[in-house]
Amino acid sequence: MNEKANLRRRPHRATLKDILRTAVDMEKKTMALYTRFARVFDEQEDLRTFWFTMARHEAGHLGALHMVESVLENEPALADNTKVWFDPSTVVRLRSLLNVYNREAASGLTSERAFEMALDIEGSELEDVVVELLQVVKVKSLRDQAVKLLIHDLSDLSYMVEKFTQDEALLARADELVERRVGTLQVAPLGKASLSVS
């Protein structure tokens, strides 16, 4: 039985519909975590506002994914027949991280730890999956807007790390993530991409 479960977690070609469901679920969990962070830092206005903004942007991604869902409902052949490479084991890891982080945040945490968690999540490439799925809508401005928001979020995260911590390693990690995202958010055409949220 375990062997079959492991086989299902190997990289394989998945339909857009399957990937969309996974992306929606992960975005909801990420939004919930950032909302929890806002509550943890309720008495620090800058931090509370920052985490609510991060949660709001996740809500925006959810809205965009629901638009993709609507497109796929009206084009069932595209939803069922277009397949891309997908690694489910990376989703399992991200889902586990989000669950652990939600439990940890429930008992309180430092700003450094919250930033560290956010960097783990934002570095997971989930947003790359969201941006790629937006190609289904065939409106280039939507994808471009999603890319700009993602880079803006990461830049804000880097700024907040610098402002609220003295952790040079954490700041270097945040800056590296911004640079990596700017350099790698060149989305391949659907069907040729290797969707991965590791």
C-alpha positions, 0 to 999 in steps of 0.5 A: 500500500505504501509503495502505491502511495509513493508511486503516486507521489512521483513526478507525472503528467497532471491535468490543469484541473488537478493542478488548479485544485492543488494551487487553490488549496495551498493559496488558502492555507498561505492566506490563513497563515499570513492572517494568523501572523497579523493577529500575532503582531496585532499590537505592532501596527507596521507588522500587522499591516504588512501581514494583512497585505500579504494575506490580501495578495494571496486572496488576489491570487485566489481570485485569479485562480477562480477565473482560471477555473471558470475558463476551464469549466467553459473549455473542458477539453483544455482542462482534461487534455492539457497535461504538464509535468507535476511533482506532488511530493513537493506539495506534500512538503509545502502542505506539511510546512503550512500545517506546522507553521500554523500550529507554531504561530498559534502559541506566538512567535518572534518577527524573525521567525515569522519572516523565516517562515514566510521566506520558506513559503515564498521560496516554494515556487507555488507562486510560479504555478499560479503565474503559469496557470494564469496563461489559461486566461490568455490575458497577458496583463493578468500574468504580468500583474501577478508577476509584478505583485509577487516581486513587490511582495518579496521586495516588501518582505526583504524591507521588513526583514531589514527593518525589524531584525538584525539577522544579516543571514535572513536579509541575505536570504530575502534579497537572494529570493527577490533576485531569483524570482526576477530572474526565473519568472519567465514562464514556458508555454503550457504543456512544456512547463514543469510545474513544481512547488518544491 
